[in-house]
């Protein structure tokens, strides 16, 4: 299967934070205001007794805190909690009142609390959710056919820890935590730190106490209760644990080994050993709307992003699991040990972890070519960053919606690419020196972006801060224009004239803007790279050693698009096959992006894409496949789609025939990724031979399991789903219902979501809100269907919005319709989205709707102006 169902795990991970109560905004409150600065926490001791049968929990605790200025009130965050009693030291009872809109509980005292340390004893109750927020529960099937239940907390990231306990719920108000849980039955319990004590209680209950945590932000607190199996391995002085549903632990062995790789690499890279005695990976059965959460010492994962099952796991699954593990373990330093001071600097957590994951993956598995895979992420960042709704990497966050929308491709992917660009500019050693100093100076504390720039300036002789600030404090995508290249006879040097402009996909995003852009250039085959800062629209000349075609942004390590003059582009096209894969991919991606933006005719891209063939790197061919899929979806409903699909089938079917449906000994690792992508593309474009072969394998596997090996099982099911008729729909739905494995059930449901036929799509939509679909993947299913049928899904959700609302998390209520609509390319859908959000959602959905509308209108423009160019080109190809 292609990256389509897994590539957005980073962005979807933020729904963990997005599920904060946007209802507060709808009620006129903010919900993200900082607490009064007169107190700060020191230590929490919390005892919890869950009652899953009643969907409630009871808790008691003591809060040690410091009074910085005398006050008669202690203001804490609390959302949906009821405080039973609150007493300050000496037994003095506090007056308890609530500000529900601002998600606060205010403890008032008759006399002022003096400066110094104090302790409050509290009792409170709260609810156990079915959505992934606060303390929640999940049902899952077992091999015996019995349905069981687990409890988890999800306190990340924004305004969610307050659903579990009254506390200072800000990333800059760190404290230590000591947790104990009272459980019943034969269940296990896990939290951030190791178990310090187990105590048998009357009635078959057990109290499990955990050692105190290091000083950390409230959103990193975690515990879970359930029937787990745990496998372990040692990594230096740290015990690594992998905890999955009973009977499944060995499916986490690959991820456990990936954790060991990450820990060994990061201990060395950061120069500070991982500071906790253990690092568990705790896996929830089934799937949700994100991949993982970096709780310190107890990383949470959804099963599809951690378990490797030989029955249906692909090579890409292995890559995704490895990448996610590296990302989350990187957070143990960048995010947990050193935390952003406020949500303005979220990218310090997420952009860095994304970059570190790719860097580490490249160290251990260069055969996967993670930097080529990351180029796809850069393209998605360009898409968002080149529109009027963009924002800086570092953006001021005042409201919940602003915070929620900061979890996006700009924070994760652009952030990662900017870090890579800076490392390439200053060099690996100087960059690592700066990172080590930054982590050492801010350990167990908080930092802002400027702290990192100071460390980089101190470690490098090259200017860093100006470049860094340009790329992080303003939105937008630089465009480097190659005005001309000229090599004077006998000079041995090529003069490259460059100019800095701005790449935009709408009028506002083309407003002139300046960056100090670190540009590299090299004559093909010379092996010598010239580096220069390009700033502003005035022509700048680079003297590049050698004569011949010149490639700008060598290795594609910098964050900008490149537009070549016709002569320079023609020279690169002529020798395209000689370029390294990274430069081929960059040239292909820039050409497609520039054509979408109207900077180049689509013929330039299509002529270049035809040079990608059998000898090309699989990931370069994968980019060509993804672009073909994007064009096909733009053609939806247009008469030209028939001819375009015929071209796609003629262009790509020979590649599938060449590599075959089964893995061959010794084939490159990414050939499996390519195979899955080809099967999916061809089935989506109605290739009857591909759909027939997929059905043959699907129906014949019971008699001959070799027809459906794990490496191709997902792609076959997606192809069967794409071509599903009523009979096949029923078969897939029955298999999902009967499956006793949550991962396998999810796979069948995703196959249903891949249907070509709108009538089958309608049946899939009717199935989605029923008990046949686990609650945790309900919205994932809707968004997956919307990738190809956005208007149909939009109609389904908006017509039944009130009935479906209980199935949504609180963020999803405000953002889901935008997530669905943004897959579309029809201006009418953009208008309908705006009208629905204005009438039914209001302020909490305003910005997400504006983003979606911007993307839809851009696609609509490409449909109206760009596809006619593709039609003309196709007509010429037909006559050749």
FENFEN-V853676 format. One record per helix or strand of 2 or more residues. SS is the DSSP state (alpha for helix, beta for strand). FROM is the first residue (numbers start at 0). LEN is the number of residues. If there is no record, write none. Layout:
# FENFEN-V853676
SS & FROM & LEN
SS & FROM & LEN
This chain:
# FENFEN-V853676
alpha & 2 & 3
alpha & 8 & 5
alpha & 14 & 4
alpha & 22 & 4
beta & 38 & 13
alpha & 51 & 3
beta & 55 & 12
beta & 70 & 7
beta & 81 & 7
beta & 91 & 2
beta & 94 & 5
beta & 103 & 10
beta & 115 & 12
beta & 133 & 8
beta & 146 & 8
alpha & 160 & 3
beta & 174 & 10
beta & 187 & 4
beta & 194 & 7
alpha & 201 & 3
beta & 204 & 6
alpha & 217 & 3
beta & 222 & 4
beta & 227 & 8
beta & 237 & 8
alpha & 248 & 22
beta & 277 & 7
beta & 291 & 2
beta & 297 & 5
alpha & 302 & 3
alpha & 314 & 16
beta & 337 & 3
alpha & 342 & 22
alpha & 365 & 3
alpha & 369 & 16
alpha & 399 & 6
alpha & 408 & 18
alpha & 427 & 15
beta & 444 & 3
alpha & 448 & 11
alpha & 464 & 8
beta & 476 & 11
beta & 492 & 11
alpha & 507 & 3
beta & 515 & 8
beta & 529 & 6
beta & 539 & 6
beta & 549 & 3
alpha & 553 & 3
beta & 560 & 4
alpha & 565 & 9
alpha & 575 & 3
alpha & 580 & 16
alpha & 601 & 8
alpha & 617 & 17
alpha & 640 & 19
alpha & 668 & 16
alpha & 687 & 13
alpha & 704 & 4
alpha & 709 & 13
alpha & 725 & 13
alpha & 741 & 11
alpha & 757 & 11
alpha & 774 & 12
alpha & 789 & 10
alpha & 800 & 7
alpha & 809 & 12
alpha & 826 & 53
